[in-house]
Amino acid sequence: MNPKGKTNLNELLNTMNPILNEGEYVFAMVNDLNNIPRDITICEFKEKEGVTLILKREEADLLNLTYHYIAAWITLSVHSALEAVGLTAAFSNELAKHNISCNVVAGYYHDHIFVDQKDRFKAIEVLRNMKEYNKPM
């Protein structure tokens, strides 16, 4: 296994194997992380306006955090290299064709896609069907 991950777009598309994680996830903005238990956050991203948190909806509710978007979390199980070109564009364009917005977080090993909770099953179907679109002629 390449410790840096796969870079070939065709291989990435044919082996991305999207997995729907259980639960509902939200994006919340905070200015102070002191009252946020760090073990409950999925992701934290510091912006000049504050820190965006991604966490389970029930955790956000317990902390009385404000959110406006309830998402499903899909993980592409392929180990994609951070320098791989075209994967995000390919799946985001395909989701857009089906009127599904996506918010993407790239981890070291995998890409993570957050879609509106109501679109979760449709998004999984679209992503799984991308193998069919990518078959060589």
Summary of the structure (lengths in Angstrom):
residues: 137
radius of gyration: 16.0
end to end distance: 28.0
largest distance: 55.2
contacts: 378
relative contact order: 0.23
helix: 32%
strand: 34%
